């Protein structure tokens, strides 16, 4: 699989965020593409099942060649929305639902295939045989190139892997949420050549005022000057230095922050600076 070093997450592009017009979304697609971000991350539920269709219309107008980009989407969450009769949020990873969700995503995105399909959340009722059957049919029909998971633990991933290949796992990971680095999640992905992707890669540094974020902000003052970089660039560089090869999924629609994220791929943090960020986040020295 080939993905850009930074992935554009589309969750806030539609009704769950900025509610961009077709023209605005088209311009944002072109900006990402022109600056080296070729991978776009979706989920069927975004915008209450509306954002994929909005993106699909914008992509048609963008003039970007479909063969030059990668589309990721997720399925499995049955969300409470006007377009669904769900009485409770739940998960459905049955063969029938996975296939129908992919077909709907393809229709909305105006494409004949997804480069990667992710199972959005693990379900206590999921069966690996059902998932494998859906994956096999979709691959044989050329509707997906690869299957992955999102927010799965190693044991949940192995359950799926017992019947079919798992190509990626998209998890929450950042300098403020680094548990996957310590609990075996990333070790498991490296061991089995599963591509890690990180959603919310900036964590809560710019959202919360806590002892943790205060320590990190204090450290950032020194590192910003040393690397002639912004705080968000340093946070992304911290993620990308991990040997698992984590790809950040950024959710911003701000072109300046998008440009910053791309420049972050050129920053190689010194070893001790990398550990200083970990220590500042956890509030104590490493063992």
N, C-alpha and C positions, 0 to 999 in steps of 0.2 A: 504494500500500500504506500501511496505517496500523498503526503499532506503538507501544507505550508507550515513554516516554523511557528507561526501564530495563526490561530483559527478564529474566524469571526463568528461569535455567538449571536443569534438573531432574536433571542427571547424578548428583548426590549424594543425591537424595531417596530413592532405592531401595537396592538391594543393594550398589551401589558406594559407598555412603556411610553415611548415617544410618539407612537401612532403616526409614523411617517407616511406622507403621501406617496403615490406610485413614483412620481418624479423624484422626490427626495430619496426614496429607497433605491431607485435606479442609480442616482448619482453616488450614493454610498457604496453600492456594489462596485461601480467603476473605480471609485477611489481606492477601495480595498484591493481590487485586482491590479490596478496600476502601480500599487505600492508593495506588491509581492504577497498579499494575503489572497490565496486562491481557494481556501477551504471554508465552507459556510456550514455552520452547525444549526440544525433545526430540531424541533420535536413536534409531533402532531398536535399536542395540546396547546402550544404557544398561542397566546391571544384568544384563548377559548376556541381552539381549532380554526383560527382565521389567518394566522401570520404566514403559514406556508403559502396559501393562495395569494396573499398580498405580495409576498416575495416573488412568487412565480410570475406574476404580472410585471413586476419591476424588472426582473431578470430578462424577460423578453425584450423590454425596451432599452436595456443597458447596452446591447450590442456585443456583450462578452460571449465568446464562444463556449458552449457547454463543455466541449472536450478539453478546455483549458482550466477548468475548475473542478472542485470536488464537493459533492453534496453529502452531508451526514444528516440523518434524521433518527428520531427515537420513537418508540411506541411501547404500549403496555399499560400506561396510566389511563384509566377511565375517569375523566374529570367532570366536575359539575359545571355545565355550560348550557347556554341557550340552545345549542345545536344538538345536545344529547339529553336523553330522558333518564340519566343516572340519578338515583336518589341518594347515593353516597359515593364519595371518592373511593375507587378500588383499583385493583390491578387485574389485567387479563392477558396472560401470555399463552393462550391456547393457540394451536396451529391456525385455526380459522381466523381468529382476531388479528394475529400478526400479519397474515397475508392480506387481509382486508385493509389494515392500517397502511401497509406499504403501498397498496394499489391506490389508496386515497392520496397519500403523500405524493406519489408520482403524478397523479392528475393535477394536484394543486401546484406542484413545482414545474409543471410542463416539461417533464423529462421522462426518459424511458428506463432510467436506473438510478439507484442510490449507490454511491461509492462505498458507503458504510451504513449499516442499520444497527442501532443500539437498542437493546432492551432497557427501557428507561429506569425501572426500579425492579428489584427482585420481588417476586410474589411468593408467599408461603404455599401457594397452590400450584406453582409452576412445575411442569414435568419435563425433563430433558428430552424425552422422545418426541413430545409435541413441538418443542422448540427446534429440534433437529429436523423434523419433517418439514416444518415451515421454511427453515433455512435452505434445505436441499431443493425444495420446489422453486423458491425465489431465485436461487443461484442458477438452477437449470434453465429458468425462463429469462435469465439475464436481468432480472429486476433489482438485484443487489449484487455487489461484488464481494462483500465481506460482511460477517456478523460480529458484533461486539456486545458489550454490556455497559451499564452505567450504574454506579453506586453499589456494585456487587462486592462482597467479601471474597477472600480466596476460596473458601469452601463452596460458596454459591457459584463462583466462577467454575470451579472444578466439576460441580454437578452438571453444568451446561457442557463443559469440555469433555465430559465422559461420552458424549454422543455427537458433538460437532465442534468444529474449530471456533475459538474465540480470538478475534484479532485485536480488540482494544477494550479498554475499560476507562470510562470517563468518571472521575471522582472529584470530590471537593478537596482541593489542596492549595495551600498558600503558606506564607510565613506565619500567619496567625492560626492556621488549621493544618498542622503538619503531622497529625497522628499516623497517616498512612506511611510515613517515612520510618516509623518506629514499630508499628504493629505487624509488619510483615506484608502489607498490601503491595508495596512497590517491589519488595524482594520477590514476591510471587510473580509479578508481571515480568520482571527481568528474567527470572528462571524459565518462564514459559513463552518468552518473546511476545508478550502482549503489550501493545502500544498504550502507554498511559496518557490520558488527557486530563487537564485540570480545569474544572469550572470554578468560577469566583476566584481567580488566581491572585487578586489583590487583597483578598480576605476582608477584614473589617478595619484596616488601618485608617481609611478615610471616612468610615461610617460611625465608629464608636470611640468614645473617650474613656479608656480603661487603663489600669496600670500597665497592661501588656502593650497597648498601642502607644502609650506615653513613652515607654522605654524604647520602642522601635523608632518613634519619631525623633527622639533625642539622638539616637545612633545615626539616623538618616542625615542629620545636619552635617556630620563629618564626612559620611560617604558620598553625599551629593557633591561636595567640593572636590573630594579626591578623584571621583570618576567623571566629573563634569556631566552628571546625569540627574534625572528627576527621580523622585522616590518611587513612582510606579515602574520606571525602567529597572531600578535596582531590585524591586520585588519580583519582577518577571525574570531577571537575570539569575536571581537566587534559585528560582524553580528550575530554570533550564540548565543549571550546572549539575543537577542531580544525574547520576550515570544511567538512570532508567530512560532518559530521553523524553521527559515529560513535555507535552505540547500544551501551552496555555490557551484556553478558550476565553477570549475577551468579550465582554458584553457591551462595551461602550459604542455609542453612535457619534461620538465627538471625534472629528478628524484629527485634531491635535493629539489626542490621547492615542488614537490609532497609529499615528506617525511615531509617537514615543515608543509604543510597543514594538514596532518594527526595528527601531534603533536598539532596543534592548537585546536583540539577538546578537549584537556585536560586542556586548559587554561580557568580559570574563572576570568574575570576582576572584580576588585573591583568596586563598584557602582560609586564612584567619578571618578575613572579612565575612566570608560565608558563615563561619561558625559564630562570629559575633552576632549576626542576625538571628541565628537559632537561639543563642543564649539570651539575647534581649527579649525574644518572644516568649521563651519558656520561663524566664525569670530566675534561672540558676545555671551554673556551669554544667557542662556535659559530665556524665558519670566518670 
